[in-house]
Every structure is written in C-alpha cells, then in structure tokens.
Amino acid sequence: MKLSVTIHRARLGPVEFKVIRPARPPVRAALVDRDRYLNAFLDQDAARLIGGLWTVAAASPRSLVHVPMRGNHAPAHGWPEAGTRQLDLVLLHHSLQFAPARWKELRARLGPGRPGTVTVPVPVPARSPAGGSPADDEARHHRENRDLFHQHLHAETLFMTGSAKVFRATADHFLDVARHGPGHAAAHPRNPHFCTRFHADAGILGDAREIHIEYCERWGPGG
C-alpha cells in the first residue's frame, strides 16, 4: 500500500522536528472524546488511511504523524450525545520524548511542507488481542513494559505514544474495519454497526483509555 503524504520540518529552539501528514486528510473521519473512552468514526477510505499511518508511525520513530480531522462533519446518525468534543490525532514513538504541551507552538510553525510517498506493508493480523503469544501477553502487563500505549490530550489533539511493536501490532484494527465494514453494512442494512476496539484487557493500554472504532458509511452534509 502506498500513501501520499506531506512532510514538514520545524524547529523548537535547537531541536528540529519532522511531522508527517496525509496529503489528503480524511474527510469522513472523526475522533470523539466521550470521557470514559474515545470513539473513532471512519468510512472505508479513512480506516485504510489511518491503518497505514499507524504503520508509518511504527517505522518512523523520529517523526510525529499528524492526522487533522477535528473540523469534520459528524456521521449521519450524529454524535452519541450533545457537547461531544472532536479531536485531531498525533502518533509518536515514546523515544522521541516530545512534550504534548509544545504541540500548539510546533503546529503553528509548520509550513506547506513537501510532498512524498511512503510504502506501507500490510500487517499480518495478530494471533491474539495483544499481537503475540500468551507469554507476550503476560509480558505486556508488566508495569515496566514499554510496549504499551499512553495518551495525552492537548490543544484539541489526542497523542498516542507507544513503541514500534505496539503500533505494528494494532494497525490491523483499522484495516479490519476497512476490509469488513462495507460488506457487513451491505449485508445487514437494519443493523449496519461494525466495530473493533483497543480493549483494556488486551494488554496494550498503559495510561490510556479504550478506543472504540466504528465503520460509518453515511455522513452528514458536507461529509
């Protein structure tokens, strides 16, 4: 799978940061803060794109992967409740040690960037929810293990920080929605709901809330 991206570089003091964005940010995509957990609503193209960018994050430990989407329209069925807050998404490797509090400043310094293309290998579906053997699953629950996601919210943006291993192991959540969501919706018009989630019991979440990922075929005006 090939993705068209835009590559930006900007400095904060003596440090230069590289930010990768999709050349065409997803339109039928929304990330919603529901307090106890997070909801991602995606059509097929958006799910495939974000799955690819998830893999880009695994292969680019010195970059921030930014997915703008907080200004998008809601799905046709609307939000689960009023007053829902929409978010952008940033994926980054824990070794980058970027402070989310500096994101607004860095974002303001990003220019038009330069176009590029990245080739993304399609991940093999994991054999277990955590992406490995039972021994691997047990190791993931160890409190010093780094192969866990951590989340921060700043400047209307969700930061997903993790290791290359955990990004690779979880990209298929989005690709599964892209592969099976449209067929499920067509076969079950009265109950088109198709979803997956980053579950608390899967051993992939450290300081992070669950993420419910839902396929949505119909979107509101402008979406």
N, C-alpha and C positions, 0 to 999 in steps of 0.2 A: 504494500500500500504506500503510495506517495502522497505527501501532504505539501501544499503550498503554504509557506509561512513568511512572516516579515521578521527580520532580525534587527533589534535595536540595541544600542550601546549608550550608556550614560554614566557619568561619574558622580559619586557622592564623596566629597573630599578626595583622598588619594586613591580610592578604590573605584575601579570601573566594573559595572555590572552589565551582563548580557541578558536581554529579555526577548523571548521568542513568543510571537503571537500568530494565530492563524491568519493567513492572508485575507480570508473572508470569515469574520467572526460568525458563529452560528446565530441564526435568526429565530428559529423555532427551538429555543432552549431557555430554560430559566432555572436558577438555583435559589431556593427559598429557605429562609431561616424560620423554623417552626418551634423554636425554643428548645424542646426536648430532643429534637433531631432535625436533620436537614433533608429537604426534598429537592430532587433534580427532575425536571420535566423535559423530555427530549423527543424530537422526532428521529427518524432513521438516520438522516444525514448528520445531525448534531451528535447522536450517540456514537456513530462511527468516528467522527472527527475527534471527540473528546477521548475516546478509547485510544486513538492514535497518539494524541498529545500526552496521554498518560504514559505511553511507552517512550515518547520523546523525553519526558521528564526522567525516566529511568536511565536513559542513555546520555543525558546532559547534566551531570552533577554540578557544573559551574554556571548553570543558567536558571533563570526564573521563567516558567511557562505561564503566560497570562492569557486567560480566556475572557474577554469582555462579553457580558450578557445581561447586566443588571437593568438595562433600559428596555429589554424585550417585552413584547406583549405576553399576556397570560394565555394558557391553553383555553380552548372553547368552553370547558366546564368551569373555568375560573379558578381562583385560589381556594384552598380548604377553609380559610377564614379571613375576615377582614383585617386590614392593617398589616398584612404579611410583608416582610422586608426581603427585597431581592438583592442578590449578591453577585459580584464578579468572582472569578476563581483564579488563584495562583498556585502552581505546583512547584515545589522546590526540594532539592536534596538537603538532608539535615546538615551535611558537612559545609554547606555554603554559609551557614550561620548568619543569614540575613535577618535583620530585625523588622518585623512587620510594621512597627511604628514609623519606619522610614519610607514605606511604600508610597505614600501620597507625594512625598518630595521627589522620589525617583520617577514615579509615573508622570509627573509634570515636566520632567526633563527629557522624556522620550520624544525623539523627532519622528519623521516619517519612516525611518528605518530603510532597510534594503531587502528586496525580495529574495527568497531562497526556496529550496525544495529539500525535504528530508524523506528518506526511505524508511518506512516503519515495518519491521517484521510482524506478522500476525501472531499474537501469543497463542500458545497451546493451552486449552482450558485446564485449569488446575484440577488435581485429583481430589483435593479436599478444600473446604472453605478458606483455609489459610494458604493454600497453594503448595502443599508438601505432604510428607509422611506424618503419621501420628507423632513421631519423635520431634519433627519440625514444629508441629502444632504446640506441643508442650513447651518447646524452647521459646516460642513466640510469647508465651505468657510470663516468661521470666521478667522481673521488673527492670533488669539492666539491659534487656534486649533492645537493639536499635531498629529492628525490622518491624516497626510499628508506626502508624500514622499519628501525628499530632496536629491539632488545629488551632488557629488563631483568627480572630475577626478584627479587622482594622480597615478604615476608610471604605466601608461597604464592600469588603472583599474577604472571601474565605481563603486562608492559607492552609494548604495541605502539605505538611512537611513529612518526609519519610526517606527510606533508603531505596536504592535502585531495585533491590529484591522485592520490596513490598509494592512498589509501583508496577513492576513487571507482573507480579502475581495477581494483581487486582484489575488490570486494564480490561480483562475479558468481561467484567461486569457490564461495561458499556457496550462492548462488541456483541455480547449476548442479547442485549436489548435491540441493537441494530439488526441482528440476524433473525430474531424470532418475534419481535414486537409486531411488525406489519402483518405477518401471517396469522398470528393469534388474533389480532383485531379484526381481520377479514373473516376468520372462521367463527368468531364469537361476537357478532355485532351487538348483542344485548349485554355482553359483559366483556368489553374490549381491554380491560385492565391487564397489563403485562408489566411486571416489575422485578427488580432484584434489589439487594441491599448490601451495604457494608454492615454486617451484623456484629453486635457487641460480643457475641460468643465465638466469633471466628478467629480471635486471637490476632487481629491486625490493627486494632484501635488502642492507642495509648491514651493520651489526653485528648480525646476526640469523641464526637457524637456519631451516632449511626447516620448513614446516608441512605435514603430511600430513592431509588432511581426508577422512574416510571416512563413508559413509552406513551407518547401523545401524538395522535395523528391529526387531530383537528385543533386549530388555533384561532384566536380571536382576530378581529380586524387588524390588518397590517402585519400579521404574523403568518 
